[in-house]
Amino acid sequence: MWELHFSRCTEHPRTWDVPDIAPRLGGGFVVAGPSRAESVGEADTAEEAVEMVADRLPPGCGRAVVGNRHDLAALTQEG
């Protein structure tokens, strides 16, 4: 808990290809991902953290797809 996760779809199972934001001990935020082992960096403000995530969105990322990651994959294969 206390973390902000993003997904390119609206239902579970979600996508895991967008970084997450977590609070940093002492204030600010840590941006990591898409895997938990991958550190993107630290930010002093929420705006900076969200910008770091936005800069790392997958190519062709648009609005969230209504459905789960399997539905998103099927749409990607069609296009």
mmCIF file of the N, C-alpha and C atoms, coordinates in Angstrom:
data_MODEL
# 
_entry.id   MODEL 
# 
loop_
_atom_site.group_PDB 
_atom_site.id 
_atom_site.type_symbol 
_atom_site.label_atom_id 
_atom_site.label_alt_id 
_atom_site.label_comp_id 
_atom_site.label_asym_id 
_atom_site.label_entity_id 
_atom_site.label_seq_id 
_atom_site.pdbx_PDB_ins_code 
_atom_site.Cartn_x 
_atom_site.Cartn_y 
_atom_site.Cartn_z 
_atom_site.occupancy 
_atom_site.B_iso_or_equiv 
_atom_site.pdbx_formal_charge 
_atom_site.auth_seq_id 
_atom_site.auth_comp_id 
_atom_site.auth_asym_id 
_atom_site.auth_atom_id 
_atom_site.pdbx_PDB_model_num 
ATOM 1   N N  . MET A 1 1  ? 0.836   -1.169 0.000   1.00 0.00 ? 1  MET A N  1 
ATOM 2   C CA . MET A 1 1  ? 0.000   0.000  0.000   1.00 0.00 ? 1  MET A CA 1 
ATOM 3   C C  . MET A 1 1  ? 0.888   1.241  0.000   1.00 0.00 ? 1  MET A C  1 
ATOM 4   N N  . TRP A 1 2  ? 0.284   2.369  -0.087  1.00 0.00 ? 2  TRP A N  1 
ATOM 5   C CA . TRP A 1 2  ? 0.950   3.669  -0.116  1.00 0.00 ? 2  TRP A CA 1 
ATOM 6   C C  . TRP A 1 2  ? 1.686   3.918  -1.419  1.00 0.00 ? 2  TRP A C  1 
ATOM 7   N N  . GLU A 1 3  ? 1.511   3.063  -2.389  1.00 0.00 ? 3  GLU A N  1 
ATOM 8   C CA . GLU A 1 3  ? 2.168   3.234  -3.678  1.00 0.00 ? 3  GLU A CA 1 
ATOM 9   C C  . GLU A 1 3  ? 1.131   3.543  -4.739  1.00 0.00 ? 3  GLU A C  1 
ATOM 10  N N  . LEU A 1 4  ? 1.560   4.259  -5.763  1.00 0.00 ? 4  LEU A N  1 
ATOM 11  C CA . LEU A 1 4  ? 0.684   4.588  -6.884  1.00 0.00 ? 4  LEU A CA 1 
ATOM 12  C C  . LEU A 1 4  ? 1.141   3.780  -8.091  1.00 0.00 ? 4  LEU A C  1 
ATOM 13  N N  . HIS A 1 5  ? 0.276   2.864  -8.519  1.00 0.00 ? 5  HIS A N  1 
ATOM 14  C CA . HIS A 1 5  ? 0.574   2.005  -9.664  1.00 0.00 ? 5  HIS A CA 1 
ATOM 15  C C  . HIS A 1 5  ? -0.280  2.428  -10.842 1.00 0.00 ? 5  HIS A C  1 
ATOM 16  N N  . PHE A 1 6  ? 0.269   2.269  -12.023 1.00 0.00 ? 6  PHE A N  1 
ATOM 17  C CA . PHE A 1 6  ? -0.434  2.624  -13.251 1.00 0.00 ? 6  PHE A CA 1 
ATOM 18  C C  . PHE A 1 6  ? -0.597  1.385  -14.117 1.00 0.00 ? 6  PHE A C  1 
ATOM 19  N N  . SER A 1 7  ? -1.645  1.373  -14.926 1.00 0.00 ? 7  SER A N  1 
ATOM 20  C CA . SER A 1 7  ? -1.877  0.272  -15.847 1.00 0.00 ? 7  SER A CA 1 
ATOM 21  C C  . SER A 1 7  ? -2.463  0.832  -17.130 1.00 0.00 ? 7  SER A C  1 
ATOM 22  N N  . ARG A 1 8  ? -2.216  0.137  -18.232 1.00 0.00 ? 8  ARG A N  1 
ATOM 23  C CA . ARG A 1 8  ? -2.776  0.563  -19.511 1.00 0.00 ? 8  ARG A CA 1 
ATOM 24  C C  . ARG A 1 8  ? -4.125  -0.079 -19.783 1.00 0.00 ? 8  ARG A C  1 
ATOM 25  N N  . CYS A 1 9  ? -4.693  -0.761 -18.765 1.00 0.00 ? 9  CYS A N  1 
ATOM 26  C CA . CYS A 1 9  ? -6.026  -1.341 -18.888 1.00 0.00 ? 9  CYS A CA 1 
ATOM 27  C C  . CYS A 1 9  ? -6.793  -1.106 -17.589 1.00 0.00 ? 9  CYS A C  1 
ATOM 28  N N  . THR A 1 10 ? -8.103  -1.311 -17.627 1.00 0.00 ? 10 THR A N  1 
ATOM 29  C CA . THR A 1 10 ? -8.959  -0.958 -16.494 1.00 0.00 ? 10 THR A CA 1 
ATOM 30  C C  . THR A 1 10 ? -9.276  -2.115 -15.556 1.00 0.00 ? 10 THR A C  1 
ATOM 31  N N  . GLU A 1 11 ? -8.934  -3.339 -15.940 1.00 0.00 ? 11 GLU A N  1 
ATOM 32  C CA . GLU A 1 11 ? -9.298  -4.504 -15.136 1.00 0.00 ? 11 GLU A CA 1 
ATOM 33  C C  . GLU A 1 11 ? -8.075  -5.368 -14.843 1.00 0.00 ? 11 GLU A C  1 
ATOM 34  N N  . HIS A 1 12 ? -8.229  -6.270 -13.874 1.00 0.00 ? 12 HIS A N  1 
ATOM 35  C CA . HIS A 1 12 ? -7.161  -7.215 -13.551 1.00 0.00 ? 12 HIS A CA 1 
ATOM 36  C C  . HIS A 1 12 ? -7.267  -8.407 -14.476 1.00 0.00 ? 12 HIS A C  1 
ATOM 37  N N  . PRO A 1 13 ? -6.167  -9.014 -14.886 1.00 0.00 ? 13 PRO A N  1 
ATOM 38  C CA . PRO A 1 13 ? -4.824  -8.626 -14.515 1.00 0.00 ? 13 PRO A CA 1 
ATOM 39  C C  . PRO A 1 13 ? -4.381  -7.372 -15.266 1.00 0.00 ? 13 PRO A C  1 
ATOM 40  N N  . ARG A 1 14 ? -3.657  -6.512 -14.545 1.00 0.00 ? 14 ARG A N  1 
ATOM 41  C CA . ARG A 1 14 ? -3.218  -5.247 -15.101 1.00 0.00 ? 14 ARG A CA 1 
ATOM 42  C C  . ARG A 1 14 ? -1.917  -5.407 -15.858 1.00 0.00 ? 14 ARG A C  1 
ATOM 43  N N  . THR A 1 15 ? -1.508  -4.350 -16.531 1.00 0.00 ? 15 THR A N  1 
ATOM 44  C CA . THR A 1 15 ? -0.205  -4.362 -17.191 1.00 0.00 ? 15 THR A CA 1 
ATOM 45  C C  . THR A 1 15 ? 0.867   -4.001 -16.170 1.00 0.00 ? 15 THR A C  1 
ATOM 46  N N  . TRP A 1 16 ? 2.086   -4.412 -16.438 1.00 0.00 ? 16 TRP A N  1 
ATOM 47  C CA . TRP A 1 16 ? 3.225   -4.127 -15.554 1.00 0.00 ? 16 TRP A CA 1 
ATOM 48  C C  . TRP A 1 16 ? 4.330   -3.439 -16.341 1.00 0.00 ? 16 TRP A C  1 
ATOM 49  N N  . ASP A 1 17 ? 3.964   -2.567 -17.274 1.00 0.00 ? 17 ASP A N  1 
ATOM 50  C CA . ASP A 1 17 ? 4.965   -1.949 -18.143 1.00 0.00 ? 17 ASP A CA 1 
ATOM 51  C C  . ASP A 1 17 ? 5.102   -0.444 -17.943 1.00 0.00 ? 17 ASP A C  1 
ATOM 52  N N  . VAL A 1 18 ? 4.590   0.060  -16.820 1.00 0.00 ? 18 VAL A N  1 
ATOM 53  C CA . VAL A 1 18 ? 4.667   1.482  -16.497 1.00 0.00 ? 18 VAL A CA 1 
ATOM 54  C C  . VAL A 1 18 ? 5.271   1.608  -15.092 1.00 0.00 ? 18 VAL A C  1 
ATOM 55  N N  . PRO A 1 19 ? 6.205   2.548  -14.885 1.00 0.00 ? 19 PRO A N  1 
ATOM 56  C CA . PRO A 1 19 ? 6.785   2.719  -13.546 1.00 0.00 ? 19 PRO A CA 1 
ATOM 57  C C  . PRO A 1 19 ? 5.746   3.062  -12.484 1.00 0.00 ? 19 PRO A C  1 
ATOM 58  N N  . ASP A 1 20 ? 6.100   2.811  -11.226 1.00 0.00 ? 20 ASP A N  1 
ATOM 59  C CA . ASP A 1 20 ? 5.250   3.088  -10.061 1.00 0.00 ? 20 ASP A CA 1 
ATOM 60  C C  . ASP A 1 20 ? 5.886   4.203  -9.232  1.00 0.00 ? 20 ASP A C  1 
ATOM 61  N N  . ILE A 1 21 ? 5.068   4.820  -8.382  1.00 0.00 ? 21 ILE A N  1 
ATOM 62  C CA . ILE A 1 21 ? 5.542   5.881  -7.492  1.00 0.00 ? 21 ILE A CA 1 
ATOM 63  C C  . ILE A 1 21 ? 5.286   5.455  -6.050  1.00 0.00 ? 21 ILE A C  1 
ATOM 64  N N  . ALA A 1 22 ? 6.297   5.610  -5.205  1.00 0.00 ? 22 ALA A N  1 
ATOM 65  C CA . ALA A 1 22 ? 6.182   5.286  -3.781  1.00 0.00 ? 22 ALA A CA 1 
ATOM 66  C C  . ALA A 1 22 ? 6.733   6.448  -2.961  1.00 0.00 ? 22 ALA A C  1 
ATOM 67  N N  . PRO A 1 23 ? 6.249   6.591  -1.734  1.00 0.00 ? 23 PRO A N  1 
ATOM 68  C CA . PRO A 1 23 ? 6.789   7.661  -0.894  1.00 0.00 ? 23 PRO A CA 1 
ATOM 69  C C  . PRO A 1 23 ? 8.241   7.368  -0.507  1.00 0.00 ? 23 PRO A C  1 
ATOM 70  N N  . ARG A 1 24 ? 9.029   8.426  -0.410  1.00 0.00 ? 24 ARG A N  1 
ATOM 71  C CA . ARG A 1 24 ? 10.427  8.306  0.007   1.00 0.00 ? 24 ARG A CA 1 
ATOM 72  C C  . ARG A 1 24 ? 10.522  8.610  1.493   1.00 0.00 ? 24 ARG A C  1 
ATOM 73  N N  . LEU A 1 25 ? 11.284  7.832  2.221   1.00 0.00 ? 25 LEU A N  1 
ATOM 74  C CA . LEU A 1 25 ? 11.499  8.079  3.630   1.00 0.00 ? 25 LEU A CA 1 
ATOM 75  C C  . LEU A 1 25 ? 12.049  9.498  3.817   1.00 0.00 ? 25 LEU A C  1 
ATOM 76  N N  . GLY A 1 26 ? 11.393  10.296 4.618   1.00 0.00 ? 26 GLY A N  1 
ATOM 77  C CA . GLY A 1 26 ? 11.825  11.664 4.841   1.00 0.00 ? 26 GLY A CA 1 
ATOM 78  C C  . GLY A 1 26 ? 11.172  12.686 3.911   1.00 0.00 ? 26 GLY A C  1 
ATOM 79  N N  . GLY A 1 27 ? 10.327  12.222 3.001   1.00 0.00 ? 27 GLY A N  1 
ATOM 80  C CA . GLY A 1 27 ? 9.625   13.125 2.094   1.00 0.00 ? 27 GLY A CA 1 
ATOM 81  C C  . GLY A 1 27 ? 10.016  12.909 0.648   1.00 0.00 ? 27 GLY A C  1 
ATOM 82  N N  . GLY A 1 28 ? 9.146   13.311 -0.233  1.00 0.00 ? 28 GLY A N  1 
ATOM 83  C CA . GLY A 1 28 ? 9.384   13.121 -1.652  1.00 0.00 ? 28 GLY A CA 1 
ATOM 84  C C  . GLY A 1 28 ? 8.940   11.744 -2.100  1.00 0.00 ? 28 GLY A C  1 
ATOM 85  N N  . PHE A 1 29 ? 9.424   11.341 -3.267  1.00 0.00 ? 29 PHE A N  1 
ATOM 86  C CA . PHE A 1 29 ? 8.939   10.123 -3.902  1.00 0.00 ? 29 PHE A CA 1 
ATOM 87  C C  . PHE A 1 29 ? 10.068  9.355  -4.574  1.00 0.00 ? 29 PHE A C  1 
ATOM 88  N N  . VAL A 1 30 ? 9.865   8.057  -4.700  1.00 0.00 ? 30 VAL A N  1 
ATOM 89  C CA . VAL A 1 30 ? 10.762  7.178  -5.439  1.00 0.00 ? 30 VAL A CA 1 
ATOM 90  C C  . VAL A 1 30 ? 9.975   6.632  -6.622  1.00 0.00 ? 30 VAL A C  1 
ATOM 91  N N  . VAL A 1 31 ? 10.564  6.705  -7.801  1.00 0.00 ? 31 VAL A N  1 
ATOM 92  C CA . VAL A 1 31 ? 9.939   6.161  -9.004  1.00 0.00 ? 31 VAL A CA 1 
ATOM 93  C C  . VAL A 1 31 ? 10.747  4.930  -9.407  1.00 0.00 ? 31 VAL A C  1 
ATOM 94  N N  . ALA A 1 32 ? 10.060  3.817  -9.587  1.00 0.00 ? 32 ALA A N  1 
ATOM 95  C CA . ALA A 1 32 ? 10.731  2.565  -9.936  1.00 0.00 ? 32 ALA A CA 1 
ATOM 96  C C  . ALA A 1 32 ? 9.910   1.815  -10.968 1.00 0.00 ? 32 ALA A C  1 
ATOM 97  N N  . GLY A 1 33 ? 10.610  1.024  -11.740 1.00 0.00 ? 33 GLY A N  1 
ATOM 98  C CA . GLY A 1 33 ? 9.889   0.140  -12.633 1.00 0.00 ? 33 GLY A CA 1 
ATOM 99  C C  . GLY A 1 33 ? 10.207  0.362  -14.096 1.00 0.00 ? 33 GLY A C  1 
ATOM 100 N N  . PRO A 1 34 ? 9.573   -0.450 -14.875 1.00 0.00 ? 34 PRO A N  1 
ATOM 101 C CA . PRO A 1 34 ? 8.415   -1.234 -14.522 1.00 0.00 ? 34 PRO A CA 1 
ATOM 102 C C  . PRO A 1 34 ? 8.687   -2.393 -13.564 1.00 0.00 ? 34 PRO A C  1 
ATOM 103 N N  . SER A 1 35 ? 9.896   -2.942 -13.522 1.00 0.00 ? 35 SER A N  1 
ATOM 104 C CA . SER A 1 35 ? 10.147  -3.982 -12.527 1.00 0.00 ? 35 SER A CA 1 
ATOM 105 C C  . SER A 1 35 ? 10.592  -3.319 -11.224 1.00 0.00 ? 35 SER A C  1 
ATOM 106 N N  . ARG A 1 36 ? 10.304  -3.953 -10.108 1.00 0.00 ? 36 ARG A N  1 
ATOM 107 C CA . ARG A 1 36 ? 10.671  -3.372 -8.811  1.00 0.00 ? 36 ARG A CA 1 
ATOM 108 C C  . ARG A 1 36 ? 12.184  -3.225 -8.651  1.00 0.00 ? 36 ARG A C  1 
ATOM 109 N N  . ALA A 1 37 ? 12.944  -3.999 -9.390  1.00 0.00 ? 37 ALA A N  1 
ATOM 110 C CA . ALA A 1 37 ? 14.401  -3.935 -9.291  1.00 0.00 ? 37 ALA A CA 1 
ATOM 111 C C  . ALA A 1 37 ? 14.979  -2.762 -10.091 1.00 0.00 ? 37 ALA A C  1 
ATOM 112 N N  . GLU A 1 38 ? 14.163  -2.128 -10.926 1.00 0.00 ? 38 GLU A N  1 
ATOM 113 C CA . GLU A 1 38 ? 14.628  -1.052 -11.796 1.00 0.00 ? 38 GLU A CA 1 
ATOM 114 C C  . GLU A 1 38 ? 14.308  0.308  -11.176 1.00 0.00 ? 38 GLU A C  1 
ATOM 115 N N  . SER A 1 39 ? 15.331  1.050  -10.805 1.00 0.00 ? 39 SER A N  1 
ATOM 116 C CA . SER A 1 39 ? 15.144  2.374  -10.223 1.00 0.00 ? 39 SER A CA 1 
ATOM 117 C C  . SER A 1 39 ? 15.150  3.420  -11.329 1.00 0.00 ? 39 SER A C  1 
ATOM 118 N N  . VAL A 1 40 ? 14.127  4.267  -11.337 1.00 0.00 ? 40 VAL A N  1 
ATOM 119 C CA . VAL A 1 40 ? 14.076  5.375  -12.276 1.00 0.00 ? 40 VAL A CA 1 
ATOM 120 C C  . VAL A 1 40 ? 14.733  6.594  -11.644 1.00 0.00 ? 40 VAL A C  1 
ATOM 121 N N  . GLY A 1 41 ? 14.386  6.871  -10.398 1.00 0.00 ? 41 GLY A N  1 
ATOM 122 C CA . GLY A 1 41 ? 14.981  7.999  -9.702  1.00 0.00 ? 41 GLY A CA 1 
ATOM 123 C C  . GLY A 1 41 ? 14.109  8.483  -8.565  1.00 0.00 ? 41 GLY A C  1 
ATOM 124 N N  . GLU A 1 42 ? 14.519  9.610  -7.986  1.00 0.00 ? 42 GLU A N  1 
ATOM 125 C CA . GLU A 1 42 ? 13.793  10.209 -6.878  1.00 0.00 ? 42 GLU A CA 1 
ATOM 126 C C  . GLU A 1 42 ? 13.297  11.587 -7.286  1.00 0.00 ? 42 GLU A C  1 
ATOM 127 N N  . ALA A 1 43 ? 12.192  12.001 -6.667  1.00 0.00 ? 43 ALA A N  1 
ATOM 128 C CA . ALA A 1 43 ? 11.582  13.295 -6.965  1.00 0.00 ? 43 ALA A CA 1 
ATOM 129 C C  . ALA A 1 43 ? 11.162  13.967 -5.665  1.00 0.00 ? 43 ALA A C  1 
ATOM 130 N N  . ASP A 1 44 ? 11.295  15.267 -5.622  1.00 0.00 ? 44 ASP A N  1 
ATOM 131 C CA . ASP A 1 44 ? 10.899  16.014 -4.426  1.00 0.00 ? 44 ASP A CA 1 
ATOM 132 C C  . ASP A 1 44 ? 9.404   16.317 -4.400  1.00 0.00 ? 44 ASP A C  1 
ATOM 133 N N  . THR A 1 45 ? 8.768   16.371 -5.578  1.00 0.00 ? 45 THR A N  1 
ATOM 134 C CA . THR A 1 45 ? 7.341   16.696 -5.635  1.00 0.00 ? 45 THR A CA 1 
ATOM 135 C C  . THR A 1 45 ? 6.584   15.618 -6.395  1.00 0.00 ? 45 THR A C  1 
ATOM 136 N N  . ALA A 1 46 ? 5.278   15.560 -6.169  1.00 0.00 ? 46 ALA A N  1 
ATOM 137 C CA . ALA A 1 46 ? 4.422   14.618 -6.898  1.00 0.00 ? 46 ALA A CA 1 
ATOM 138 C C  . ALA A 1 46 ? 4.451   14.917 -8.390  1.00 0.00 ? 46 ALA A C  1 
ATOM 139 N N  . GLU A 1 47 ? 4.477   16.189 -8.737  1.00 0.00 ? 47 GLU A N  1 
ATOM 140 C CA . GLU A 1 47 ? 4.500   16.577 -10.154 1.00 0.00 ? 47 GLU A CA 1 
ATOM 141 C C  . GLU A 1 47 ? 5.748   16.031 -10.848 1.00 0.00 ? 47 GLU A C  1 
ATOM 142 N N  . GLU A 1 48 ? 6.892   16.145 -10.185 1.00 0.00 ? 48 GLU A N  1 
ATOM 143 C CA . GLU A 1 48 ? 8.132   15.623 -10.758 1.00 0.00 ? 48 GLU A CA 1 
ATOM 144 C C  . GLU A 1 48 ? 8.069   14.105 -10.915 1.00 0.00 ? 48 GLU A C  1 
ATOM 145 N N  . ALA A 1 49 ? 7.508   13.425 -9.933  1.00 0.00 ? 49 ALA A N  1 
ATOM 146 C CA . ALA A 1 49 ? 7.399   11.970 -9.995  1.00 0.00 ? 49 ALA A CA 1 
ATOM 147 C C  . ALA A 1 49 ? 6.496   11.540 -11.154 1.00 0.00 ? 49 ALA A C  1 
ATOM 148 N N  . VAL A 1 50 ? 5.370   12.210 -11.316 1.00 0.00 ? 50 VAL A N  1 
ATOM 149 C CA . VAL A 1 50 ? 4.450   11.872 -12.413 1.00 0.00 ? 50 VAL A CA 1 
ATOM 150 C C  . VAL A 1 50 ? 5.110   12.157 -13.761 1.00 0.00 ? 50 VAL A C  1 
ATOM 151 N N  . GLU A 1 51 ? 5.872   13.224 -13.851 1.00 0.00 ? 51 GLU A N  1 
ATOM 152 C CA . GLU A 1 51 ? 6.579   13.536 -15.099 1.00 0.00 ? 51 GLU A CA 1 
ATOM 153 C C  . GLU A 1 51 ? 7.588   12.439 -15.434 1.00 0.00 ? 51 GLU A C  1 
ATOM 154 N N  . MET A 1 52 ? 8.260   11.905 -14.423 1.00 0.00 ? 52 MET A N  1 
ATOM 155 C CA . MET A 1 52 ? 9.206   10.813 -14.651 1.00 0.00 ? 52 MET A CA 1 
ATOM 156 C C  . MET A 1 52 ? 8.491   9.582  -15.199 1.00 0.00 ? 52 MET A C  1 
ATOM 157 N N  . VAL A 1 53 ? 7.305   9.307  -14.675 1.00 0.00 ? 53 VAL A N  1 
ATOM 158 C CA . VAL A 1 53 ? 6.514   8.178  -15.176 1.00 0.00 ? 53 VAL A CA 1 
ATOM 159 C C  . VAL A 1 53 ? 6.081   8.448  -16.621 1.00 0.00 ? 53 VAL A C  1 
ATOM 160 N N  . ALA A 1 54 ? 5.545   9.638  -16.875 1.00 0.00 ? 54 ALA A N  1 
ATOM 161 C CA . ALA A 1 54 ? 5.059   9.987  -18.214 1.00 0.00 ? 54 ALA A CA 1 
ATOM 162 C C  . ALA A 1 54 ? 6.171   9.883  -19.254 1.00 0.00 ? 54 ALA A C  1 
ATOM 163 N N  . ASP A 1 55 ? 7.389   10.250 -18.870 1.00 0.00 ? 55 ASP A N  1 
ATOM 164 C CA . ASP A 1 55 ? 8.527   10.172 -19.791 1.00 0.00 ? 55 ASP A CA 1 
ATOM 165 C C  . ASP A 1 55 ? 8.885   8.740  -20.145 1.00 0.00 ? 55 ASP A C  1 
ATOM 166 N N  . ARG A 1 56 ? 8.397   7.783  -19.369 1.00 0.00 ? 56 ARG A N  1 
ATOM 167 C CA . ARG A 1 56 ? 8.747   6.378  -19.584 1.00 0.00 ? 56 ARG A CA 1 
ATOM 168 C C  . ARG A 1 56 ? 7.556   5.511  -19.984 1.00 0.00 ? 56 ARG A C  1 
ATOM 169 N N  . LEU A 1 57 ? 6.502   6.130  -20.477 1.00 0.00 ? 57 LEU A N  1 
ATOM 170 C CA . LEU A 1 57 ? 5.363   5.349  -20.958 1.00 0.00 ? 57 LEU A CA 1 
ATOM 171 C C  . LEU A 1 57 ? 5.776   4.527  -22.168 1.00 0.00 ? 57 LEU A C  1 
ATOM 172 N N  . PRO A 1 58 ? 5.207   3.346  -22.335 1.00 0.00 ? 58 PRO A N  1 
ATOM 173 C CA . PRO A 1 58 ? 5.550   2.512  -23.487 1.00 0.00 ? 58 PRO A CA 1 
ATOM 174 C C  . PRO A 1 58 ? 5.210   3.219  -24.799 1.00 0.00 ? 58 PRO A C  1 
ATOM 175 N N  . PRO A 1 59 ? 5.941   2.917  -25.862 1.00 0.00 ? 59 PRO A N  1 
ATOM 176 C CA . PRO A 1 59 ? 5.638   3.505  -27.172 1.00 0.00 ? 59 PRO A CA 1 
ATOM 177 C C  . PRO A 1 59 ? 4.191   3.232  -27.569 1.00 0.00 ? 59 PRO A C  1 
ATOM 178 N N  . GLY A 1 60 ? 3.545   4.229  -28.123 1.00 0.00 ? 60 GLY A N  1 
ATOM 179 C CA . GLY A 1 60 ? 2.164   4.083  -28.572 1.00 0.00 ? 60 GLY A CA 1 
ATOM 180 C C  . GLY A 1 60 ? 1.143   4.073  -27.457 1.00 0.00 ? 60 GLY A C  1 
ATOM 181 N N  . CYS A 1 61 ? 1.576   4.365  -26.245 1.00 0.00 ? 61 CYS A N  1 
ATOM 182 C CA . CYS A 1 61 ? 0.652   4.348  -25.103 1.00 0.00 ? 61 CYS A CA 1 
ATOM 183 C C  . CYS A 1 61 ? -0.365  5.470  -25.258 1.00 0.00 ? 61 CYS A C  1 
ATOM 184 N N  . GLY A 1 62 ? -1.614  5.119  -25.089 1.00 0.00 ? 62 GLY A N  1 
ATOM 185 C CA . GLY A 1 62 ? -2.697  6.093  -25.157 1.00 0.00 ? 62 GLY A CA 1 
ATOM 186 C C  . GLY A 1 62 ? -3.606  5.914  -23.964 1.00 0.00 ? 62 GLY A C  1 
ATOM 187 N N  . ARG A 1 63 ? -4.883  6.121  -24.177 1.00 0.00 ? 63 ARG A N  1 
ATOM 188 C CA . ARG A 1 63 ? -5.854  5.923  -23.098 1.00 0.00 ? 63 ARG A CA 1 
ATOM 189 C C  . ARG A 1 63 ? -5.886  4.471  -22.659 1.00 0.00 ? 63 ARG A C  1 
ATOM 190 N N  . ALA A 1 64 ? -6.300  4.276  -21.421 1.00 0.00 ? 64 ALA A N  1 
ATOM 191 C CA . ALA A 1 64 ? -6.423  2.911  -20.905 1.00 0.00 ? 64 ALA A CA 1 
ATOM 192 C C  . ALA A 1 64 ? -7.473  2.141  -21.702 1.00 0.00 ? 64 ALA A C  1 
ATOM 193 N N  . VAL A 1 65 ? -7.201  0.878  -21.936 1.00 0.00 ? 65 VAL A N  1 
ATOM 194 C CA . VAL A 1 65 ? -8.125  -0.010 -22.637 1.00 0.00 ? 65 VAL A CA 1 
ATOM 195 C C  . VAL A 1 65 ? -9.112  -0.569 -21.620 1.00 0.00 ? 65 VAL A C  1 
ATOM 196 N N  . VAL A 1 66 ? -10.388 -0.568 -21.974 1.00 0.00 ? 66 VAL A N  1 
ATOM 197 C CA . VAL A 1 66 ? -11.389 -1.183 -21.113 1.00 0.00 ? 66 VAL A CA 1 
ATOM 198 C C  . VAL A 1 66 ? -11.213 -2.687 -21.251 1.00 0.00 ? 66 VAL A C  1 
ATOM 199 N N  . GLY A 1 67 ? -10.810 -3.312 -20.164 1.00 0.00 ? 67 GLY A N  1 
ATOM 200 C CA . GLY A 1 67 ? -10.521 -4.739 -20.168 1.00 0.00 ? 67 GLY A CA 1 
ATOM 201 C C  . GLY A 1 67 ? -9.227  -4.989 -19.422 1.00 0.00 ? 67 GLY A C  1 
ATOM 202 N N  . ASN A 1 68 ? -8.654  -6.176 -19.641 1.00 0.00 ? 68 ASN A N  1 
ATOM 203 C CA . ASN A 1 68 ? -7.432  -6.545 -18.934 1.00 0.00 ? 68 ASN A CA 1 
ATOM 204 C C  . ASN A 1 68 ? -6.246  -6.590 -19.890 1.00 0.00 ? 68 ASN A C  1 
ATOM 205 N N  . ARG A 1 69 ? -5.079  -7.012 -19.368 1.00 0.00 ? 69 ARG A N  1 
ATOM 206 C CA . ARG A 1 69 ? -3.872  -6.987 -20.203 1.00 0.00 ? 69 ARG A CA 1 
ATOM 207 C C  . ARG A 1 69 ? -3.974  -7.934 -21.394 1.00 0.00 ? 69 ARG A C  1 
ATOM 208 N N  . HIS A 1 70 ? -4.782  -8.983 -21.279 1.00 0.00 ? 70 HIS A N  1 
ATOM 209 C CA . HIS A 1 70 ? -4.968  -9.895 -22.406 1.00 0.00 ? 70 HIS A CA 1 
ATOM 210 C C  . HIS A 1 70 ? -5.768  -9.219 -23.518 1.00 0.00 ? 70 HIS A C  1 
ATOM 211 N N  . ASP A 1 71 ? -6.760  -8.405 -23.122 1.00 0.00 ? 71 ASP A N  1 
ATOM 212 C CA . ASP A 1 71 ? -7.528  -7.645 -24.105 1.00 0.00 ? 71 ASP A CA 1 
ATOM 213 C C  . ASP A 1 71 ? -6.630  -6.619 -24.794 1.00 0.00 ? 71 ASP A C  1 
ATOM 214 N N  . LEU A 1 72 ? -5.767  -5.973 -24.026 1.00 0.00 ? 72 LEU A N  1 
ATOM 215 C CA . LEU A 1 72 ? -4.831  -5.002 -24.593 1.00 0.00 ? 72 LEU A CA 1 
ATOM 216 C C  . LEU A 1 72 ? -3.893  -5.685 -25.579 1.00 0.00 ? 72 LEU A C  1 
ATOM 217 N N  . ALA A 1 73 ? -3.385  -6.848 -25.216 1.00 0.00 ? 73 ALA A N  1 
ATOM 218 C CA . ALA A 1 73 ? -2.486  -7.580 -26.114 1.00 0.00 ? 73 ALA A CA 1 
ATOM 219 C C  . ALA A 1 73 ? -3.195  -7.946 -27.407 1.00 0.00 ? 73 ALA A C  1 
ATOM 220 N N  . ALA A 1 74 ? -4.453  -8.361 -27.308 1.00 0.00 ? 74 ALA A N  1 
ATOM 221 C CA . ALA A 1 74 ? -5.209  -8.725 -28.527 1.00 0.00 ? 74 ALA A CA 1 
ATOM 222 C C  . ALA A 1 74 ? -5.407  -7.500 -29.411 1.00 0.00 ? 74 ALA A C  1 
ATOM 223 N N  . LEU A 1 75 ? -5.685  -6.347 -28.826 1.00 0.00 ? 75 LEU A N  1 
ATOM 224 C CA . LEU A 1 75 ? -5.858  -5.126 -29.607 1.00 0.00 ? 75 LEU A CA 1 
ATOM 225 C C  . LEU A 1 75 ? -4.545  -4.714 -30.262 1.00 0.00 ? 75 LEU A C  1 
ATOM 226 N N  . THR A 1 76 ? -3.454  -4.890 -29.557 1.00 0.00 ? 76 THR A N  1 
ATOM 227 C CA . THR A 1 76 ? -2.132  -4.534 -30.082 1.00 0.00 ? 76 THR A CA 1 
ATOM 228 C C  . THR A 1 76 ? -1.782  -5.412 -31.273 1.00 0.00 ? 76 THR A C  1 
ATOM 229 N N  . GLN A 1 77 ? -2.130  -6.690 -31.206 1.00 0.00 ? 77 GLN A N  1 
ATOM 230 C CA . GLN A 1 77 ? -1.833  -7.622 -32.296 1.00 0.00 ? 77 GLN A CA 1 
ATOM 231 C C  . GLN A 1 77 ? -2.680  -7.313 -33.525 1.00 0.00 ? 77 GLN A C  1 
ATOM 232 N N  . GLU A 1 78 ? -3.899  -6.810 -33.310 1.00 0.00 ? 78 GLU A N  1 
ATOM 233 C CA . GLU A 1 78 ? -4.784  -6.485 -34.432 1.00 0.00 ? 78 GLU A CA 1 
ATOM 234 C C  . GLU A 1 78 ? -4.276  -5.285 -35.191 1.00 0.00 ? 78 GLU A C  1 
ATOM 235 N N  . GLY A 1 79 ? -3.708  -4.304 -34.450 1.00 0.00 ? 79 GLY A N  1 
ATOM 236 C CA . GLY A 1 79 ? -3.274  -3.042 -35.058 1.00 0.00 ? 79 GLY A CA 1 
ATOM 237 C C  . GLY A 1 79 ? -1.964  -3.191 -35.699 1.00 0.00 ? 79 GLY A C  1 
# 
